[in-house]
Amino acid sequence: MPNKTAKPAAKATVSKPVAAKAPAAKPAPKAPVAAAPAKAPVAAKPAAKPAAAPKVEEKKVVTQRQGFKANEFVVYPAHGVGQILAIEEQEIAGAKLELFVINFIKDKMTLRVPTAKVANVGMRKLSEPALVKKALETLKGRARVKRTMWSRRAQEYEAKINSGDIVAIAEVVRDLYRSESQPEQSYSERQLYEAALDRLSREIAVVQHSTETEAVKEIEAQLAKSPRRNAKAEAAEGEADAEGDADDTDGDDTTVADEAA
């Protein structure tokens, strides 16, 4: 007989499939932080240029000198052509003063002129060749003699001679020149004529790199080309000279001649 006491078969246990847990995602590794680039060494700043003050000072010196240099020939209105021998400094009343040392060989004289005063005294560079040519052309013109007293004309001639203007000096030479056929010059006329001729010939000689003798010959050659004065003009000049001789008694003409010399 079948065994009724048999235990029922154990219920099969149905196990629910358990979803496998996905492994936790590992955090992405952090990107390595780039190290900050080392700062480039700061270049040392160049020392401040101390040239600012010297430049201003240099500019001031150049301005005062007006472009004149040592060993250069210049024209000083009251004395004519001279040469700058040196530029020196002297201390006067505790202040430094810069001076041009100018030598006038023919006059055997040395003059010291403050560089800051060259414009005031009218010192200038030698005339350009074109201006020298103009002065020589002036000599060929007709003499212009004013009908005034000699003492007044003499003062005008002297002012032109000491102006430093080469063309004005040439006008004096032209107006006072006398050819062999003309009346002889008075003493005061001759003194002024020679002073003007000397100033003119010196500058022409230096500009043209010739001698004074050659310059005088060139001047006289130009004067020879000038038109001769007519008889009326010569007579008028003779009258003016007669008045001038009378004026010599008051000493005015002698003073003019001495200064021109």
Steps between C-alpha positions, in 0.01 A plus 500: 500500500615829424640688781248776573723647747734626242576863541390717228771599279657815610387794304753603267625830606499734214772749552463830327791578301679782666630757261860526536598836623708685257827576650514860609674712243826618619537875481705608207843581606553873524703651230832589636512869571771658294752662714502876461785596274783648686508875461766622266764687686427870481771677309673757704388847400772699334626779708325828438674697230673794657528652152195721533678779678820478290295518177329815614833642605660398168216658304538817702873514429449445126234771494728745677787430261278563195686229310842665533798268550865527592742585214215649297528842332224741593408863441481727803334826380721741692829330404444298184619145435648306790561136593360316801806354670314325783184481707585532867327538833572764760352546844380852560330598827446131582329423167651310209509689174577345161704718264612501139868593474528686168831604349537782247841428353544818300400720792704290745202487731318226691138544602294292744128496426241322720332228292160620619566849359601418143155585364499835681837608363409388148778243460434288192644227284687581179289605203393236251672516157175627345496798737866573430417504130220749568743725689743491207217586262416798723847641438422534130202728565492878481622681810221658701612811684246692707509878493540537872776623726802274512473441875155349457605287202805383691280377785282309254806341339637400837167346603503288184858387559418389855171336403677183393288492182735413213278667238475822705879504538534455124277805452740710710796380292311582181390848616841605636711355219684754288661417168816675384292740291289608797582752773726372776338376821514704818673347803174398670363353175814297449486367857143380459567359154798298625302371799217382274743351246681313777178350639379397156828353377554295816164325474529439126849354550383254767187395309690452172808349668725764350733768635391851594717640222314289244167605651594870475596456134163337431319787675692762306430317174128518575523869595669573168187377324278751677371794289696818548335784688394787282647846546191632678510225763874550553449874548224438755722256687784751499274758664391251764864412570584868541229525764636187663849647522352800678328265745835343592574798724237386752665159538203295373677375187811401692290285734335322207837433338647368823209265557508377141870428530 
